[in-house]
Amino acid sequence: MVIQNHTEYAAAAERANALSDAPEGSEAARELAALIDALRKWDEDHAGENAHGPETNPEPLSNVSRDDLPVSGLPGNLGKLKAD
């Protein structure tokens, strides 16, 4: 079995899920093994597509003072404010 597209992949995954408790040695277990092989092959062939791992970090900010930090929340110079 060879999976050709995302629709076939989804159908194979659904069928494998339905067969997940097939008795060992049965025809259903053999079908499940073939589905798992096809799903693994698809995953290996398409590993780089839609991979959502950690993004690379940007270069460190070199000329940024504490007052210019690019974060949300209170400004770094809050202690410099005077209460009147």
PDB file of N, CA, C and O in Angstrom:
ATOM      1  N   MET A   1       0.844  -1.179   0.000  1.00  0.00           N
ATOM      2  CA  MET A   1       0.000   0.000   0.000  1.00  0.00           C
ATOM      3  C   MET A   1       0.888   1.240   0.000  1.00  0.00           C
ATOM      4  O   MET A   1       1.850   1.328   0.763  1.00  0.00           O
ATOM      5  N   VAL A   2       0.554   2.198  -0.864  1.00  0.00           N
ATOM      6  CA  VAL A   2       1.276   3.463  -0.933  1.00  0.00           C
ATOM      7  C   VAL A   2       0.260   4.591  -0.789  1.00  0.00           C
ATOM      8  O   VAL A   2      -0.735   4.643  -1.512  1.00  0.00           O
ATOM      9  N   ILE A   3       0.523   5.486   0.144  1.00  0.00           N
ATOM     10  CA  ILE A   3      -0.361   6.637   0.354  1.00  0.00           C
ATOM     11  C   ILE A   3       0.068   7.739  -0.608  1.00  0.00           C
ATOM     12  O   ILE A   3       1.245   8.094  -0.672  1.00  0.00           O
ATOM     13  N   GLN A   4      -0.893   8.276  -1.354  1.00  0.00           N
ATOM     14  CA  GLN A   4      -0.603   9.255  -2.397  1.00  0.00           C
ATOM     15  C   GLN A   4      -0.841  10.704  -1.986  1.00  0.00           C
ATOM     16  O   GLN A   4      -0.213  11.605  -2.543  1.00  0.00           O
ATOM     17  N   ASN A   5      -1.735  10.952  -1.021  1.00  0.00           N
ATOM     18  CA  ASN A   5      -2.071  12.335  -0.674  1.00  0.00           C
ATOM     19  C   ASN A   5      -2.592  12.402   0.762  1.00  0.00           C
ATOM     20  O   ASN A   5      -2.703  11.387   1.450  1.00  0.00           O
ATOM     21  N   HIS A   6      -2.906  13.614   1.193  1.00  0.00           N
ATOM     22  CA  HIS A   6      -3.347  13.831   2.575  1.00  0.00           C
ATOM     23  C   HIS A   6      -4.684  13.158   2.864  1.00  0.00           C
ATOM     24  O   HIS A   6      -4.915  12.693   3.980  1.00  0.00           O
ATOM     25  N   THR A   7      -5.560  13.103   1.874  1.00  0.00           N
ATOM     26  CA  THR A   7      -6.854  12.458   2.065  1.00  0.00           C
ATOM     27  C   THR A   7      -6.668  10.966   2.328  1.00  0.00           C
ATOM     28  O   THR A   7      -7.289  10.406   3.232  1.00  0.00           O
ATOM     29  N   GLU A   8      -5.816  10.332   1.539  1.00  0.00           N
ATOM     30  CA  GLU A   8      -5.516   8.913   1.752  1.00  0.00           C
ATOM     31  C   GLU A   8      -4.824   8.694   3.090  1.00  0.00           C
ATOM     32  O   GLU A   8      -5.068   7.691   3.761  1.00  0.00           O
ATOM     33  N   TYR A   9      -3.964   9.627   3.480  1.00  0.00           N
ATOM     34  CA  TYR A   9      -3.276   9.518   4.769  1.00  0.00           C
ATOM     35  C   TYR A   9      -4.296   9.538   5.909  1.00  0.00           C
ATOM     36  O   TYR A   9      -4.231   8.718   6.825  1.00  0.00           O
ATOM     37  N   ALA A  10      -5.234  10.479   5.843  1.00  0.00           N
ATOM     38  CA  ALA A  10      -6.251  10.578   6.893  1.00  0.00           C
ATOM     39  C   ALA A  10      -7.114   9.322   6.945  1.00  0.00           C
ATOM     40  O   ALA A  10      -7.445   8.839   8.028  1.00  0.00           O
ATOM     41  N   ALA A  11      -7.476   8.794   5.783  1.00  0.00           N
ATOM     42  CA  ALA A  11      -8.286   7.578   5.739  1.00  0.00           C
ATOM     43  C   ALA A  11      -7.503   6.392   6.302  1.00  0.00           C
ATOM     44  O   ALA A  11      -8.059   5.578   7.039  1.00  0.00           O
ATOM     45  N   ALA A  12      -6.223   6.291   5.961  1.00  0.00           N
ATOM     46  CA  ALA A  12      -5.392   5.197   6.470  1.00  0.00           C
ATOM     47  C   ALA A  12      -5.236   5.297   7.984  1.00  0.00           C
ATOM     48  O   ALA A  12      -5.286   4.285   8.685  1.00  0.00           O
ATOM     49  N   ALA A  13      -5.047   6.515   8.488  1.00  0.00           N
ATOM     50  CA  ALA A  13      -4.913   6.701   9.933  1.00  0.00           C
ATOM     51  C   ALA A  13      -6.205   6.333  10.652  1.00  0.00           C
ATOM     52  O   ALA A  13      -6.173   5.717  11.717  1.00  0.00           O
ATOM     53  N   GLU A  14      -7.330   6.705  10.076  1.00  0.00           N
ATOM     54  CA  GLU A  14      -8.628   6.371  10.680  1.00  0.00           C
ATOM     55  C   GLU A  14      -8.850   4.855  10.674  1.00  0.00           C
ATOM     56  O   GLU A  14      -9.313   4.286  11.662  1.00  0.00           O
ATOM     57  N   ARG A  15      -8.519   4.216   9.564  1.00  0.00           N
ATOM     58  CA  ARG A  15      -8.673   2.761   9.465  1.00  0.00           C
ATOM     59  C   ARG A  15      -7.731   2.060  10.445  1.00  0.00           C
ATOM     60  O   ARG A  15      -8.128   1.095  11.097  1.00  0.00           O
ATOM     61  N   ALA A  16      -6.495   2.531  10.556  1.00  0.00           N
ATOM     62  CA  ALA A  16      -5.544   1.941  11.497  1.00  0.00           C
ATOM     63  C   ALA A  16      -6.054   2.081  12.928  1.00  0.00           C
ATOM     64  O   ALA A  16      -5.914   1.163  13.736  1.00  0.00           O
ATOM     65  N   ASN A  17      -6.635   3.213  13.231  1.00  0.00           N
ATOM     66  CA  ASN A  17      -7.200   3.422  14.560  1.00  0.00           C
ATOM     67  C   ASN A  17      -8.329   2.429  14.827  1.00  0.00           C
ATOM     68  O   ASN A  17      -8.441   1.893  15.930  1.00  0.00           O
ATOM     69  N   ALA A  18      -9.166   2.186  13.815  1.00  0.00           N
ATOM     70  CA  ALA A  18     -10.274   1.242  13.973  1.00  0.00           C
ATOM     71  C   ALA A  18      -9.768  -0.184  14.164  1.00  0.00           C
ATOM     72  O   ALA A  18     -10.421  -0.983  14.836  1.00  0.00           O
ATOM     73  N   LEU A  19      -8.625  -0.510  13.589  1.00  0.00           N
ATOM     74  CA  LEU A  19      -8.066  -1.860  13.678  1.00  0.00           C
ATOM     75  C   LEU A  19      -7.064  -2.017  14.820  1.00  0.00           C
ATOM     76  O   LEU A  19      -6.439  -3.070  14.947  1.00  0.00           O
ATOM     77  N   SER A  20      -6.906  -1.012  15.631  1.00  0.00           N
ATOM     78  CA  SER A  20      -5.822  -0.998  16.616  1.00  0.00           C
ATOM     79  C   SER A  20      -5.870  -2.145  17.622  1.00  0.00           C
ATOM     80  O   SER A  20      -4.833  -2.501  18.182  1.00  0.00           O
ATOM     81  N   ASP A  21      -7.019  -2.722  17.863  1.00  0.00           N
ATOM     82  CA  ASP A  21      -7.080  -3.840  18.812  1.00  0.00           C
ATOM     83  C   ASP A  21      -7.370  -5.168  18.112  1.00  0.00           C
ATOM     84  O   ASP A  21      -7.985  -6.062  18.693  1.00  0.00           O
ATOM     85  N   ALA A  22      -6.926  -5.288  16.873  1.00  0.00           N
ATOM     86  CA  ALA A  22      -7.109  -6.533  16.120  1.00  0.00           C
ATOM     87  C   ALA A  22      -6.310  -7.659  16.762  1.00  0.00           C
ATOM     88  O   ALA A  22      -5.179  -7.443  17.197  1.00  0.00           O
ATOM     89  N   PRO A  23      -6.880  -8.853  16.826  1.00  0.00           N
ATOM     90  CA  PRO A  23      -6.155  -9.992  17.409  1.00  0.00           C
ATOM     91  C   PRO A  23      -4.913 -10.330  16.589  1.00  0.00           C
ATOM     92  O   PRO A  23      -4.937 -10.303  15.359  1.00  0.00           O
ATOM     93  N   GLU A  24      -3.841 -10.645  17.286  1.00  0.00           N
ATOM     94  CA  GLU A  24      -2.577 -10.969  16.628  1.00  0.00           C
ATOM     95  C   GLU A  24      -2.751 -12.180  15.714  1.00  0.00           C
ATOM     96  O   GLU A  24      -3.370 -13.176  16.087  1.00  0.00           O
ATOM     97  N   GLY A  25      -2.188 -12.070  14.505  1.00  0.00           N
ATOM     98  CA  GLY A  25      -2.260 -13.169  13.553  1.00  0.00           C
ATOM     99  C   GLY A  25      -3.493 -13.144  12.669  1.00  0.00           C
ATOM    100  O   GLY A  25      -3.605 -13.952  11.747  1.00  0.00           O
ATOM    101  N   SER A  26      -4.416 -12.239  12.928  1.00  0.00           N
ATOM    102  CA  SER A  26      -5.643 -12.175  12.137  1.00  0.00           C
ATOM    103  C   SER A  26      -5.423 -11.376  10.857  1.00  0.00           C
ATOM    104  O   SER A  26      -4.411 -10.691  10.704  1.00  0.00           O
ATOM    105  N   GLU A  27      -6.384 -11.474   9.941  1.00  0.00           N
ATOM    106  CA  GLU A  27      -6.339 -10.697   8.701  1.00  0.00           C
ATOM    107  C   GLU A  27      -6.350  -9.200   9.032  1.00  0.00           C
ATOM    108  O   GLU A  27      -5.666  -8.417   8.372  1.00  0.00           O
ATOM    109  N   ALA A  28      -7.117  -8.802  10.042  1.00  0.00           N
ATOM    110  CA  ALA A  28      -7.178  -7.394  10.453  1.00  0.00           C
ATOM    111  C   ALA A  28      -5.819  -6.920  10.966  1.00  0.00           C
ATOM    112  O   ALA A  28      -5.424  -5.782  10.713  1.00  0.00           O
ATOM    113  N   ALA A  29      -5.108  -7.783  11.682  1.00  0.00           N
ATOM    114  CA  ALA A  29      -3.776  -7.428  12.190  1.00  0.00           C
ATOM    115  C   ALA A  29      -2.792  -7.252  11.039  1.00  0.00           C
ATOM    116  O   ALA A  29      -1.927  -6.378  11.093  1.00  0.00           O
ATOM    117  N   ARG A  30      -2.914  -8.065  10.010  1.00  0.00           N
ATOM    118  CA  ARG A  30      -2.039  -7.919   8.835  1.00  0.00           C
ATOM    119  C   ARG A  30      -2.353  -6.614   8.098  1.00  0.00           C
ATOM    120  O   ARG A  30      -1.448  -5.923   7.632  1.00  0.00           O
ATOM    121  N   GLU A  31      -3.643  -6.287   7.998  1.00  0.00           N
ATOM    122  CA  GLU A  31      -4.022  -5.015   7.376  1.00  0.00           C
ATOM    123  C   GLU A  31      -3.493  -3.846   8.191  1.00  0.00           C
ATOM    124  O   GLU A  31      -3.006  -2.863   7.633  1.00  0.00           O
ATOM    125  N   LEU A  32      -3.590  -3.953   9.514  1.00  0.00           N
ATOM    126  CA  LEU A  32      -3.080  -2.903  10.396  1.00  0.00           C
ATOM    127  C   LEU A  32      -1.579  -2.719  10.201  1.00  0.00           C
ATOM    128  O   LEU A  32      -1.100  -1.587  10.132  1.00  0.00           O
ATOM    129  N   ALA A  33      -0.838  -3.806  10.113  1.00  0.00           N
ATOM    130  CA  ALA A  33       0.609  -3.715   9.911  1.00  0.00           C
ATOM    131  C   ALA A  33       0.934  -3.028   8.588  1.00  0.00           C
ATOM    132  O   ALA A  33       1.860  -2.219   8.520  1.00  0.00           O
ATOM    133  N   ALA A  34       0.181  -3.345   7.537  1.00  0.00           N
ATOM    134  CA  ALA A  34       0.401  -2.707   6.236  1.00  0.00           C
ATOM    135  C   ALA A  34       0.075  -1.210   6.303  1.00  0.00           C
ATOM    136  O   ALA A  34       0.783  -0.388   5.721  1.00  0.00           O
ATOM    137  N   LEU A  35      -0.990  -0.871   7.008  1.00  0.00           N
ATOM    138  CA  LEU A  35      -1.351   0.544   7.165  1.00  0.00           C
ATOM    139  C   LEU A  35      -0.264   1.296   7.929  1.00  0.00           C
ATOM    140  O   LEU A  35       0.116   2.403   7.548  1.00  0.00           O
ATOM    141  N   ILE A  36       0.228   0.698   8.995  1.00  0.00           N
ATOM    142  CA  ILE A  36       1.270   1.345   9.802  1.00  0.00           C
ATOM    143  C   ILE A  36       2.530   1.553   8.973  1.00  0.00           C
ATOM    144  O   ILE A  36       3.159   2.608   9.054  1.00  0.00           O
ATOM    145  N   ASP A  37       2.897   0.568   8.187  1.00  0.00           N
ATOM    146  CA  ASP A  37       4.068   0.710   7.312  1.00  0.00           C
ATOM    147  C   ASP A  37       3.873   1.860   6.324  1.00  0.00           C
ATOM    148  O   ASP A  37       4.783   2.662   6.111  1.00  0.00           O
ATOM    149  N   ALA A  38       2.687   1.939   5.724  1.00  0.00           N
ATOM    150  CA  ALA A  38       2.401   3.000   4.754  1.00  0.00           C
ATOM    151  C   ALA A  38       2.404   4.370   5.428  1.00  0.00           C
ATOM    152  O   ALA A  38       2.925   5.336   4.870  1.00  0.00           O
ATOM    153  N   LEU A  39       1.824   4.455   6.627  1.00  0.00           N
ATOM    154  CA  LEU A  39       1.804   5.729   7.354  1.00  0.00           C
ATOM    155  C   LEU A  39       3.222   6.160   7.732  1.00  0.00           C
ATOM    156  O   LEU A  39       3.568   7.335   7.608  1.00  0.00           O
ATOM    157  N   ARG A  40       4.035   5.221   8.189  1.00  0.00           N
ATOM    158  CA  ARG A  40       5.423   5.550   8.542  1.00  0.00           C
ATOM    159  C   ARG A  40       6.214   6.006   7.320  1.00  0.00           C
ATOM    160  O   ARG A  40       6.996   6.954   7.396  1.00  0.00           O
ATOM    161  N   LYS A  41       6.007   5.332   6.203  1.00  0.00           N
ATOM    162  CA  LYS A  41       6.691   5.701   4.965  1.00  0.00           C
ATOM    163  C   LYS A  41       6.306   7.117   4.556  1.00  0.00           C
ATOM    164  O   LYS A  41       7.169   7.913   4.187  1.00  0.00           O
ATOM    165  N   TRP A  42       5.020   7.433   4.619  1.00  0.00           N
ATOM    166  CA  TRP A  42       4.550   8.781   4.284  1.00  0.00           C
ATOM    167  C   TRP A  42       5.207   9.804   5.216  1.00  0.00           C
ATOM    168  O   TRP A  42       5.700  10.839   4.766  1.00  0.00           O
ATOM    169  N   ASP A  43       5.207   9.502   6.519  1.00  0.00           N
ATOM    170  CA  ASP A  43       5.800  10.431   7.485  1.00  0.00           C
ATOM    171  C   ASP A  43       7.286  10.656   7.196  1.00  0.00           C
ATOM    172  O   ASP A  43       7.763  11.788   7.273  1.00  0.00           O
ATOM    173  N   GLU A  44       8.012   9.601   6.868  1.00  0.00           N
ATOM    174  CA  GLU A  44       9.435   9.745   6.558  1.00  0.00           C
ATOM    175  C   GLU A  44       9.649  10.558   5.285  1.00  0.00           C
ATOM    176  O   GLU A  44      10.544  11.402   5.224  1.00  0.00           O
ATOM    177  N   ASP A  45       8.826  10.303   4.270  1.00  0.00           N
ATOM    178  CA  ASP A  45       8.969  11.007   2.987  1.00  0.00           C
ATOM    179  C   ASP A  45       8.596  12.481   3.086  1.00  0.00           C
ATOM    180  O   ASP A  45       9.078  13.297   2.301  1.00  0.00           O
ATOM    181  N   HIS A  46       7.744  12.824   4.041  1.00  0.00           N
ATOM    182  CA  HIS A  46       7.249  14.197   4.157  1.00  0.00           C
ATOM    183  C   HIS A  46       7.650  14.835   5.479  1.00  0.00           C
ATOM    184  O   HIS A  46       6.953  15.723   5.970  1.00  0.00           O
ATOM    185  N   ALA A  47       8.755  14.398   6.059  1.00  0.00           N
ATOM    186  CA  ALA A  47       9.171  14.877   7.380  1.00  0.00           C
ATOM    187  C   ALA A  47       9.441  16.373   7.408  1.00  0.00           C
ATOM    188  O   ALA A  47       9.126  17.025   8.404  1.00  0.00           O
ATOM    189  N   GLY A  48      10.011  16.937   6.355  1.00  0.00           N
ATOM    190  CA  GLY A  48      10.335  18.358   6.350  1.00  0.00           C
ATOM    191  C   GLY A  48       9.138  19.255   6.113  1.00  0.00           C
ATOM    192  O   GLY A  48       9.147  20.417   6.520  1.00  0.00           O
ATOM    193  N   GLU A  49       8.117  18.742   5.468  1.00  0.00           N
ATOM    194  CA  GLU A  49       6.920  19.536   5.204  1.00  0.00           C
ATOM    195  C   GLU A  49       6.142  19.711   6.499  1.00  0.00           C
ATOM    196  O   GLU A  49       5.981  18.759   7.263  1.00  0.00           O
ATOM    197  N   ASN A  50       5.677  20.881   6.741  1.00  0.00           N
ATOM    198  CA  ASN A  50       4.839  21.172   7.897  1.00  0.00           C
ATOM    199  C   ASN A  50       5.524  20.869   9.220  1.00  0.00           C
ATOM    200  O   ASN A  50       4.848  20.678  10.231  1.00  0.00           O
ATOM    201  N   ALA A  51       6.838  20.822   9.235  1.00  0.00           N
ATOM    202  CA  ALA A  51       7.548  20.622  10.488  1.00  0.00           C
ATOM    203  C   ALA A  51       7.511  21.938  11.261  1.00  0.00           C
ATOM    204  O   ALA A  51       7.970  22.970  10.770  1.00  0.00           O
ATOM    205  N   HIS A  52       6.973  21.891  12.446  1.00  0.00           N
ATOM    206  CA  HIS A  52       6.825  23.111  13.237  1.00  0.00           C
ATOM    207  C   HIS A  52       7.641  22.996  14.511  1.00  0.00           C
ATOM    208  O   HIS A  52       7.101  22.938  15.615  1.00  0.00           O
ATOM    209  N   GLY A  53       8.924  22.965  14.335  1.00  0.00           N
ATOM    210  CA  GLY A  53       9.810  22.885  15.487  1.00  0.00           C
ATOM    211  C   GLY A  53      10.180  24.274  15.966  1.00  0.00           C
ATOM    212  O   GLY A  53       9.614  25.269  15.514  1.00  0.00           O
ATOM    213  N   PRO A  54      11.113  24.336  16.864  1.00  0.00           N
ATOM    214  CA  PRO A  54      11.526  25.648  17.364  1.00  0.00           C
ATOM    215  C   PRO A  54      12.155  26.482  16.252  1.00  0.00           C
ATOM    216  O   PRO A  54      12.905  25.977  15.416  1.00  0.00           O
ATOM    217  N   GLU A  55      11.837  27.740  16.268  1.00  0.00           N
ATOM    218  CA  GLU A  55      12.414  28.651  15.282  1.00  0.00           C
ATOM    219  C   GLU A  55      13.793  29.070  15.747  1.00  0.00           C
ATOM    220  O   GLU A  55      14.085  29.052  16.943  1.00  0.00           O
ATOM    221  N   THR A  56      14.637  29.447  14.809  1.00  0.00           N
ATOM    222  CA  THR A  56      15.959  29.907  15.192  1.00  0.00           C
ATOM    223  C   THR A  56      15.828  31.247  15.911  1.00  0.00           C
ATOM    224  O   THR A  56      14.964  32.064  15.593  1.00  0.00           O
ATOM    225  N   ASN A  57      16.687  31.444  16.866  1.00  0.00           N
ATOM    226  CA  ASN A  57      16.655  32.689  17.620  1.00  0.00           C
ATOM    227  C   ASN A  57      17.252  33.818  16.795  1.00  0.00           C
ATOM    228  O   ASN A  57      18.221  33.615  16.064  1.00  0.00           O
ATOM    229  N   PRO A  58      16.672  35.010  16.913  1.00  0.00           N
ATOM    230  CA  PRO A  58      17.256  36.142  16.204  1.00  0.00           C
ATOM    231  C   PRO A  58      18.596  36.522  16.836  1.00  0.00           C
ATOM    232  O   PRO A  58      18.913  36.102  17.948  1.00  0.00           O
ATOM    233  N   GLU A  59      19.359  37.308  16.119  1.00  0.00           N
ATOM    234  CA  GLU A  59      20.632  37.785  16.657  1.00  0.00           C
ATOM    235  C   GLU A  59      20.357  38.607  17.919  1.00  0.00           C
ATOM    236  O   GLU A  59      19.352  39.313  17.994  1.00  0.00           O
ATOM    237  N   PRO A  60      21.243  38.516  18.901  1.00  0.00           N
ATOM    238  CA  PRO A  60      21.047  39.308  20.124  1.00  0.00           C
ATOM    239  C   PRO A  60      21.053  40.801  19.800  1.00  0.00           C
ATOM    240  O   PRO A  60      21.756  41.265  18.903  1.00  0.00           O
ATOM    241  N   LEU A  61      20.266  41.512  20.543  1.00  0.00           N
ATOM    242  CA  LEU A  61      20.215  42.965  20.374  1.00  0.00           C
ATOM    243  C   LEU A  61      21.463  43.562  21.010  1.00  0.00           C
ATOM    244  O   LEU A  61      21.738  43.327  22.187  1.00  0.00           O
ATOM    245  N   SER A  62      22.211  44.327  20.241  1.00  0.00           N
ATOM    246  CA  SER A  62      23.487  44.814  20.747  1.00  0.00           C
ATOM    247  C   SER A  62      23.406  46.221  21.328  1.00  0.00           C
ATOM    248  O   SER A  62      24.039  46.484  22.351  1.00  0.00           O
ATOM    249  N   ASN A  63      22.669  47.119  20.731  1.00  0.00           N
ATOM    250  CA  ASN A  63      22.629  48.507  21.187  1.00  0.00           C
ATOM    251  C   ASN A  63      21.299  48.845  21.845  1.00  0.00           C
ATOM    252  O   ASN A  63      20.675  49.858  21.532  1.00  0.00           O
ATOM    253  N   VAL A  64      20.884  47.995  22.746  1.00  0.00           N
ATOM    254  CA  VAL A  64      19.602  48.183  23.401  1.00  0.00           C
ATOM    255  C   VAL A  64      19.845  48.391  24.889  1.00  0.00           C
ATOM    256  O   VAL A  64      20.550  47.612  25.531  1.00  0.00           O
ATOM    257  N   SER A  65      19.262  49.433  25.419  1.00  0.00           N
ATOM    258  CA  SER A  65      19.375  49.665  26.856  1.00  0.00           C
ATOM    259  C   SER A  65      18.232  48.958  27.565  1.00  0.00           C
ATOM    260  O   SER A  65      17.311  48.446  26.929  1.00  0.00           O
ATOM    261  N   ARG A  66      18.301  48.935  28.881  1.00  0.00           N
ATOM    262  CA  ARG A  66      17.218  48.317  29.650  1.00  0.00           C
ATOM    263  C   ARG A  66      15.897  49.001  29.378  1.00  0.00           C
ATOM    264  O   ARG A  66      14.844  48.372  29.482  1.00  0.00           O
ATOM    265  N   ASP A  67      15.929  50.274  29.032  1.00  0.00           N
ATOM    266  CA  ASP A  67      14.699  51.022  28.782  1.00  0.00           C
ATOM    267  C   ASP A  67      14.067  50.643  27.444  1.00  0.00           C
ATOM    268  O   ASP A  67      12.898  50.948  27.209  1.00  0.00           O
ATOM    269  N   ASP A  68      14.811  49.994  26.579  1.00  0.00           N
ATOM    270  CA  ASP A  68      14.321  49.675  25.241  1.00  0.00           C
ATOM    271  C   ASP A  68      14.064  48.184  25.035  1.00  0.00           C
ATOM    272  O   ASP A  68      13.968  47.731  23.894  1.00  0.00           O
ATOM    273  N   LEU A  69      13.954  47.432  26.095  1.00  0.00           N
ATOM    274  CA  LEU A  69      13.772  45.993  25.939  1.00  0.00           C
ATOM    275  C   LEU A  69      12.489  45.694  25.174  1.00  0.00           C
ATOM    276  O   LEU A  69      11.450  46.289  25.457  1.00  0.00           O
ATOM    277  N   PRO A  70      12.547  44.778  24.207  1.00  0.00           N
ATOM    278  CA  PRO A  70      11.374  44.464  23.400  1.00  0.00           C
ATOM    279  C   PRO A  70      10.468  43.441  24.072  1.00  0.00           C
ATOM    280  O   PRO A  70      10.198  42.384  23.501  1.00  0.00           O
ATOM    281  N   VAL A  71      10.001  43.738  25.265  1.00  0.00           N
ATOM    282  CA  VAL A  71       9.103  42.840  25.982  1.00  0.00           C
ATOM    283  C   VAL A  71       7.879  43.607  26.425  1.00  0.00           C
ATOM    284  O   VAL A  71       7.900  44.831  26.555  1.00  0.00           O
ATOM    285  N   SER A  72       6.823  42.870  26.651  1.00  0.00           N
ATOM    286  CA  SER A  72       5.618  43.531  27.139  1.00  0.00           C
ATOM    287  C   SER A  72       5.705  43.652  28.650  1.00  0.00           C
ATOM    288  O   SER A  72       6.526  42.991  29.285  1.00  0.00           O
ATOM    289  N   GLY A  73       4.897  44.459  29.200  1.00  0.00           N
ATOM    290  CA  GLY A  73       4.889  44.646  30.646  1.00  0.00           C
ATOM    291  C   GLY A  73       5.386  46.032  31.010  1.00  0.00           C
ATOM    292  O   GLY A  73       5.349  46.957  30.198  1.00  0.00           O
ATOM    293  N   LEU A  74       5.841  46.157  32.219  1.00  0.00           N
ATOM    294  CA  LEU A  74       6.293  47.457  32.707  1.00  0.00           C
ATOM    295  C   LEU A  74       7.624  47.837  32.072  1.00  0.00           C
ATOM    296  O   LEU A  74       8.469  46.974  31.834  1.00  0.00           O
ATOM    297  N   PRO A  75       7.812  49.114  31.800  1.00  0.00           N
ATOM    298  CA  PRO A  75       9.074  49.542  31.227  1.00  0.00           C
ATOM    299  C   PRO A  75      10.226  49.340  32.213  1.00  0.00           C
ATOM    300  O   PRO A  75      10.022  49.337  33.426  1.00  0.00           O
ATOM    301  N   GLY A  76      11.433  49.173  31.681  1.00  0.00           N
ATOM    302  CA  GLY A  76      12.603  48.949  32.505  1.00  0.00           C
ATOM    303  C   GLY A  76      12.958  50.139  33.380  1.00  0.00           C
ATOM    304  O   GLY A  76      13.666  49.976  34.374  1.00  0.00           O
ATOM    305  N   ASN A  77      12.490  51.319  33.041  1.00  0.00           N
ATOM    306  CA  ASN A  77      12.826  52.517  33.807  1.00  0.00           C
ATOM    307  C   ASN A  77      11.702  52.905  34.773  1.00  0.00           C
ATOM    308  O   ASN A  77      11.595  54.074  35.146  1.00  0.00           O
ATOM    309  N   LEU A  78      10.884  51.970  35.176  1.00  0.00           N
ATOM    310  CA  LEU A  78       9.764  52.262  36.059  1.00  0.00           C
ATOM    311  C   LEU A  78      10.264  52.879  37.364  1.00  0.00           C
ATOM    312  O   LEU A  78       9.608  53.757  37.925  1.00  0.00           O
ATOM    313  N   GLY A  79      11.420  52.428  37.851  1.00  0.00           N
ATOM    314  CA  GLY A  79      11.955  52.955  39.097  1.00  0.00           C
ATOM    315  C   GLY A  79      12.369  54.430  38.999  1.00  0.00           C
ATOM    316  O   GLY A  79      12.528  55.104  40.017  1.00  0.00           O
ATOM    317  N   LYS A  80      12.543  54.925  37.763  1.00  0.00           N
ATOM    318  CA  LYS A  80      12.932  56.323  37.576  1.00  0.00           C
ATOM    319  C   LYS A  80      11.749  57.280  37.664  1.00  0.00           C
ATOM    320  O   LYS A  80      11.936  58.491  37.773  1.00  0.00           O
ATOM    321  N   LEU A  81      10.547  56.749  37.616  1.00  0.00           N
ATOM    322  CA  LEU A  81       9.365  57.596  37.678  1.00  0.00           C
ATOM    323  C   LEU A  81       9.205  58.160  39.094  1.00  0.00           C
ATOM    324  O   LEU A  81       9.466  57.471  40.080  1.00  0.00           O
ATOM    325  N   LYS A  82       8.779  59.399  39.177  1.00  0.00           N
ATOM    326  CA  LYS A  82       8.577  60.033  40.469  1.00  0.00           C
ATOM    327  C   LYS A  82       7.089  60.131  40.754  1.00  0.00           C
ATOM    328  O   LYS A  82       6.302  60.553  39.907  1.00  0.00           O
ATOM    329  N   ALA A  83       6.737  59.749  41.916  1.00  0.00           N
ATOM    330  CA  ALA A  83       5.336  59.865  42.333  1.00  0.00           C
ATOM    331  C   ALA A  83       5.130  61.278  42.837  1.00  0.00           C
ATOM    332  O   ALA A  83       5.822  61.720  43.754  1.00  0.00           O
ATOM    333  N   ASP A  84       4.201  61.977  42.257  1.00  0.00           N
ATOM    334  CA  ASP A  84       3.929  63.352  42.715  1.00  0.00           C
ATOM    335  C   ASP A  84       2.617  63.416  43.443  1.00  0.00           C
ATOM    336  O   ASP A  84       2.217  64.486  43.902  1.00  0.00           O
TER     337      ASP A  84
END
